[in-house]
Amino acid sequence: MLQHHNGTAEDVLSHCTLSQDIQPDSGQRMIPSVAIDRILAHRQAGLAALESAMQLLTEAKVQFSSAGCSHAGGMSFPRLMESALYHCADKSRWQKIILRDVDREIWQKLMHDSGMLTLMNTDQIDAWHTSLYSDDMPEATLENVLASFRQLHASSASMFEQGIVSLFEKLSWDYKTNNVRKFGKKIIINMLVDVTRWGVSAHQRGITRLDDLYKAFCWLDNKSVPDFRDGAGCQFRDFVHTNQLNGEDFTSEYFSLRYFKKGSGHITFIRMDLVEKMNDILACHYPNALPPA
């Protein structure tokens, strides 16, 4: 048992002498040789190494935080370090663990803060989020970031078209209002709002689909596409938060929307000339869908 001695160091040393090798006889038993000074030296060296490591880890955390890594959406920083330490003998493995977590958060911050998500439709955003948790996630380097941004700008027109087609394909044909051949004056979308005992809120899927629709209208109208952080989806989210189920319609430049307790929403188009352009896009993708003129 470890005990504290209240006497002075001289009192202790007057009763026993510590040496590198202690082998006194006590009866017929032998006490093994113990290299006390070497053990304590290793202890001190270990503590010093840990102190240096903690200072470096603290600096690493500060640098990652400055890069936008809050670790709120994934592992906390201590958990990330713990996970890496399990594989400390395998440098490539622990580096991969840290790089994937750090780069994932950096990509999310860059895409959000730069507004690049504006140039993606719902399906592309879903695919992008999935890639962040797969082996296909590119490393967060300047070259990869610039290449991704250039590609999004170059393919923006195609993205808006695909957003129109995807929105149409995901309409429910259980509603007679939804025409299986083309966009009509009105469409009905499911999963637009969530209704719980705590109130009504816009469904994330509904927010992104409304963004797809509004961005397509802006593109077809030769107008600037609004940033997704202030687009129709976010405006609808704020509208629902304020109005709940008071019966008020959400209105934009291109459509009005009434949502219901079961979560669906009825969208009435205002610019039918632009709806015809959307139908032209559908005709290009499904040449046999529309009746002859």
C-alpha positions as CSV (number, residue, x, y, z in Angstrom):
1,M,0.0,0.0,0.0
2,L,1.2,3.5,-0.9
3,Q,1.6,5.7,2.2
4,H,2.5,9.3,2.8
5,H,5.3,10.0,5.2
6,N,5.0,13.1,7.3
7,G,8.6,13.3,8.2
8,T,11.4,15.2,6.4
9,A,13.4,13.8,3.5
10,E,16.3,13.4,5.9
11,D,14.2,11.3,8.3
12,V,13.2,8.9,5.5
13,L,16.7,8.6,4.1
14,S,18.1,7.9,7.6
15,H,16.0,4.7,7.7
16,C,16.5,3.4,4.1
17,T,18.8,4.0,1.2
18,L,17.4,3.9,-2.4
19,S,19.8,2.4,-4.9
20,Q,19.5,1.2,-8.4
21,D,19.4,-2.4,-7.3
22,I,17.8,-3.4,-4.1
23,Q,18.2,-7.1,-3.0
24,P,17.8,-7.3,0.8
25,D,16.9,-10.6,2.4
26,S,13.7,-10.7,4.5
27,G,13.5,-14.1,6.0
28,Q,13.8,-16.5,3.1
29,R,12.2,-14.2,0.4
30,M,14.1,-12.2,-2.2
31,I,12.9,-8.8,-3.3
32,P,13.6,-8.4,-7.1
33,S,16.0,-5.8,-8.3
34,V,14.1,-2.6,-9.2
35,A,15.7,0.2,-11.3
36,I,13.8,3.0,-9.5
37,D,15.7,5.9,-10.9
38,R,15.2,4.6,-14.5
39,I,11.4,4.1,-13.9
40,L,11.0,7.6,-12.5
41,A,13.1,9.1,-15.4
42,H,10.7,7.4,-17.9
43,R,7.8,8.8,-15.9
44,Q,9.1,12.3,-16.1
45,A,10.0,11.9,-19.8
46,G,6.5,10.6,-20.5
47,L,4.9,13.6,-18.7
48,A,7.1,16.0,-20.6
49,A,6.2,14.4,-23.9
50,L,2.5,14.6,-23.0
51,E,2.8,18.2,-22.1
52,S,4.3,19.0,-25.5
53,A,1.7,16.8,-27.2
54,M,-1.1,18.6,-25.4
55,Q,0.3,22.0,-26.5
56,L,0.5,20.8,-30.1
57,L,-3.1,19.3,-30.0
58,T,-4.4,22.5,-28.5
59,E,-2.8,24.4,-31.4
60,A,-4.2,21.9,-33.9
61,K,-7.7,22.4,-32.5
62,V,-7.3,26.2,-32.8
63,Q,-6.1,25.9,-36.4
64,F,-8.9,23.5,-37.4
65,S,-11.5,25.8,-35.7
66,S,-10.1,28.7,-37.7
67,A,-10.6,26.6,-40.8
68,G,-14.3,26.2,-39.9
69,C,-14.1,22.8,-38.2
70,S,-16.6,23.1,-35.4
71,H,-16.9,19.3,-35.0
72,A,-20.5,19.9,-34.3
73,G,-21.8,17.6,-37.1
74,G,-19.4,14.8,-36.5
75,M,-17.1,13.6,-33.8
76,S,-15.9,16.0,-31.2
77,F,-12.2,16.9,-31.2
78,P,-11.4,14.7,-28.2
79,R,-13.4,11.8,-29.8
80,L,-11.6,12.3,-33.1
81,M,-8.2,12.2,-31.4
82,E,-9.2,9.1,-29.4
83,S,-10.2,7.4,-32.7
84,A,-6.9,8.3,-34.3
85,L,-5.0,7.0,-31.2
86,Y,-6.4,3.6,-31.6
87,H,-4.4,3.4,-34.9
88,C,-1.4,5.4,-33.8
89,A,1.0,2.6,-35.0
90,D,-0.5,2.9,-38.5
91,K,0.2,6.4,-39.8
92,S,-1.8,6.1,-43.0
93,R,-4.8,5.0,-41.1
94,W,-4.9,7.6,-38.4
95,Q,-4.1,10.3,-41.0
96,K,-7.1,9.2,-43.0
97,I,-9.4,9.3,-40.0
98,I,-8.5,12.9,-39.2
99,L,-8.4,14.1,-42.9
100,R,-11.8,12.7,-43.6
101,D,-13.4,14.4,-40.6
102,V,-11.6,17.7,-41.1
103,D,-12.0,17.9,-44.9
104,R,-15.7,17.0,-44.6
105,E,-16.3,20.0,-42.4
106,I,-14.2,22.3,-44.6
107,W,-16.1,21.2,-47.7
108,Q,-19.4,21.9,-46.0
109,K,-18.3,25.4,-44.8
110,L,-16.8,26.3,-48.3
111,M,-19.9,25.2,-50.2
112,H,-22.3,27.0,-47.7
113,D,-20.3,30.2,-47.2
114,S,-19.5,30.6,-50.9
115,G,-23.1,30.1,-52.0
116,M,-22.1,27.3,-54.3
117,L,-25.1,25.3,-53.2
118,T,-27.2,27.7,-55.2
119,L,-25.8,26.1,-58.3
120,M,-27.0,22.6,-57.3
121,N,-30.4,21.1,-57.4
122,T,-31.9,18.9,-54.7
123,D,-30.6,15.6,-56.2
124,Q,-27.1,17.0,-56.6
125,I,-27.1,18.3,-53.0
126,D,-28.1,14.8,-51.8
127,A,-25.4,13.2,-53.9
128,W,-22.8,15.7,-52.6
129,H,-23.7,15.0,-49.0
130,T,-23.4,11.3,-49.6
131,S,-20.0,11.7,-51.2
132,L,-18.8,13.5,-48.0
133,Y,-19.1,10.2,-46.1
134,S,-17.7,8.0,-48.8
135,D,-14.2,7.3,-50.3
136,D,-15.1,9.5,-53.2
137,M,-14.8,12.7,-51.1
138,P,-11.9,14.7,-52.6
139,E,-9.2,16.1,-50.4
140,A,-9.8,19.8,-49.4
141,T,-7.0,21.3,-51.5
142,L,-7.0,24.6,-53.4
143,E,-6.8,22.8,-56.7
144,N,-9.8,20.5,-55.9
145,V,-11.9,23.4,-54.5
146,L,-11.3,25.6,-57.5
147,A,-12.0,22.7,-59.9
148,S,-15.3,22.0,-58.1
149,F,-16.4,25.6,-58.2
150,R,-15.5,25.9,-61.9
151,Q,-17.5,22.8,-62.7
152,L,-20.6,24.0,-60.9
153,H,-20.5,27.3,-62.7
154,A,-20.0,25.5,-66.1
155,S,-22.9,23.1,-65.5
156,S,-25.4,25.5,-63.9
157,A,-27.8,25.5,-66.9
158,S,-27.9,21.7,-66.9
159,M,-28.5,21.8,-63.2
160,F,-31.5,24.0,-63.5
161,E,-32.9,21.7,-66.2
162,Q,-32.4,18.6,-64.1
163,G,-34.1,20.3,-61.2
164,I,-37.2,20.8,-63.3
165,V,-37.2,17.2,-64.6
166,S,-36.5,15.8,-61.1
167,L,-39.3,17.9,-59.6
168,F,-41.7,16.6,-62.2
169,E,-40.7,13.0,-61.8
170,K,-41.2,13.1,-58.0
171,L,-44.8,14.4,-58.2
172,S,-47.4,12.0,-56.9
173,W,-49.8,10.8,-59.6
174,D,-52.3,10.0,-56.8
175,Y,-53.4,13.6,-57.2
176,K,-55.5,14.2,-60.3
177,T,-54.2,17.8,-60.3
178,N,-50.8,16.5,-61.3
179,N,-50.7,15.9,-65.0
180,V,-48.6,12.9,-65.9
181,R,-47.7,14.5,-69.2
182,K,-46.7,18.1,-68.3
183,F,-46.9,20.9,-65.8
184,G,-50.3,22.4,-65.6
185,K,-51.6,25.5,-63.9
186,K,-51.2,23.8,-60.5
187,I,-49.2,21.0,-59.0
188,I,-49.4,19.3,-55.6
189,I,-46.2,18.5,-53.7
190,N,-45.9,16.1,-50.7
191,M,-43.6,16.5,-47.7
192,L,-43.7,20.3,-47.8
193,V,-44.3,20.9,-44.1
194,D,-44.1,18.9,-40.9
195,V,-46.9,19.2,-38.3
196,T,-46.2,18.1,-34.8
197,R,-47.6,18.9,-31.3
198,W,-44.9,21.7,-31.1
199,G,-46.2,23.4,-34.2
200,V,-45.6,23.6,-38.0
201,S,-42.3,23.8,-39.7
202,A,-41.1,23.6,-43.3
203,H,-39.7,20.2,-44.3
204,Q,-36.1,20.3,-45.5
205,R,-37.1,18.4,-48.6
206,G,-39.8,20.9,-49.4
207,I,-37.4,23.8,-48.9
208,T,-34.9,22.4,-51.5
209,R,-37.7,21.5,-54.0
210,L,-39.1,25.0,-53.8
211,D,-35.6,26.4,-54.4
212,D,-35.3,24.1,-57.5
213,L,-38.6,25.5,-58.8
214,Y,-37.8,29.1,-58.1
215,K,-34.3,28.9,-59.5
216,A,-35.6,27.3,-62.7
217,F,-38.2,30.2,-63.1
218,C,-35.4,32.8,-62.6
219,W,-33.2,31.0,-65.2
220,L,-36.0,30.8,-67.7
221,D,-36.9,34.4,-67.1
222,N,-33.3,35.5,-67.7
223,K,-33.0,36.9,-64.1
224,S,-30.3,36.4,-61.5
225,V,-30.8,33.3,-59.4
226,P,-31.0,34.3,-55.7
227,D,-28.5,32.9,-53.2
228,F,-29.9,29.7,-51.6
229,R,-29.5,31.3,-48.2
230,D,-32.1,33.9,-49.2
231,G,-34.0,31.9,-51.8
232,A,-37.7,30.9,-52.0
233,G,-37.1,27.9,-49.8
234,C,-35.7,29.9,-46.9
235,Q,-38.4,32.5,-47.3
236,F,-41.0,29.8,-47.2
237,R,-39.4,28.4,-44.0
238,D,-39.7,31.7,-42.3
239,F,-43.2,32.2,-43.6
240,V,-44.3,28.9,-42.1
241,H,-42.6,29.6,-38.8
242,T,-44.5,32.9,-38.5
243,N,-47.9,31.9,-39.9
244,Q,-48.2,28.3,-38.8
245,L,-51.7,27.0,-40.0
246,N,-53.5,30.3,-40.2
247,G,-54.6,29.8,-43.8
248,E,-52.4,32.4,-45.4
249,D,-50.8,31.7,-48.8
250,F,-47.1,32.0,-49.4
251,T,-46.6,34.1,-52.6
252,S,-43.6,34.7,-54.7
253,E,-43.0,36.3,-58.1
254,Y,-43.7,33.1,-60.0
255,F,-46.1,31.1,-57.9
256,S,-48.4,31.0,-54.8
257,L,-48.5,28.2,-52.4
258,R,-51.0,26.9,-49.8
259,Y,-49.9,24.2,-47.5
260,F,-52.1,21.8,-45.4
261,K,-52.0,19.9,-42.1
262,K,-51.2,16.6,-43.8
263,G,-47.9,18.1,-45.1
264,S,-48.8,18.6,-48.7
265,G,-48.8,21.9,-50.6
266,H,-50.8,23.2,-53.6
267,I,-48.7,25.4,-55.9
268,T,-50.4,27.6,-58.4
269,F,-48.2,29.1,-61.1
270,I,-48.4,32.7,-62.0
271,R,-46.2,32.9,-65.2
272,M,-47.7,30.3,-67.6
273,D,-45.3,31.5,-70.3
274,L,-42.5,30.2,-68.2
275,V,-44.4,27.0,-67.4
276,E,-44.6,26.3,-71.2
277,K,-40.8,26.7,-71.3
278,M,-40.5,24.1,-68.5
279,N,-42.8,21.8,-70.5
280,D,-40.5,22.2,-73.5
281,I,-37.6,21.0,-71.3
282,L,-39.7,18.0,-70.3
283,A,-40.4,17.3,-74.0
284,C,-36.7,17.2,-74.7
285,H,-36.2,14.6,-71.9
286,Y,-39.4,12.7,-72.7
287,P,-40.2,13.3,-76.4
288,N,-43.3,11.0,-76.3
289,A,-44.7,12.5,-73.1
290,L,-46.4,15.6,-74.5
291,P,-49.3,15.4,-77.0
292,P,-48.6,16.8,-80.4
293,A,-49.2,20.5,-80.9
